[in-house]
Amino acid sequence: MVNEEKVKIMTKLAHYEQVELKDAIKVNSQSSFEYVAFNTLKNVIGYSIAYLVVWFCISYFYTGYLLQDRFLEQYDIVINLVIVPLFVLIGITVFLSIFYYKNKYNDLREKTSEYVETLEQLQEFYDKTNSNEKEEKEGEKR
């Protein structure tokens, strides 16, 4: 006979294992600092490379103008157009990444604890079922 409570618990567990288990395993193997720092570093590197590729494409398009003598003498223009926005982009990326990945880490830890609680419920269900079966067998022997 199928027990409805057991089916509900197992459905919760199956859903968690299919949808969220991959990220949760990564989170459980790292501390909060490691998880946030690693993902922030990935974002900073990715956005910096993308930014520099865009500026390389722009500079390639305007090669003739950039090679003129009067432009190369104006370093402050290069610094204001390329370097300062890069650092602003990095700062914004760091701030938003830290905020996002801290929240994501906490959510995944919370979901993992819910998963563990559900596993404990299932274990309690099995323990209760096994103890009932043992009592019935002992009652039949007497």
C-alpha angles and dihedrals in degrees: 000000000000116000113217094209091054091049092052093050093047091048090055090050094048092049092051093047093050099043112026110017097094095059093039093057090054091048095048092052093055137055120242092255094051093048095048095041095048095048092043090051090050090052094047092050093045096048092044092053091047091049093050092047090053091050091047090054091048092048091048090053092050097039094131094054094044093053093057114112097236094056095050090054092058102076092162090067091054091047093048094045101042116013102041095049089048091057091044089052091049091049093050091045092051093048095047094041093052091049094046098044094045089055092044091049092051092047092050092047089051092050090048091053089050088052091051091049090052090050089052090051090052091049090050089050091052092046091051091047093048093048090050091050092049091050091050091050092049090048090052092050092056 
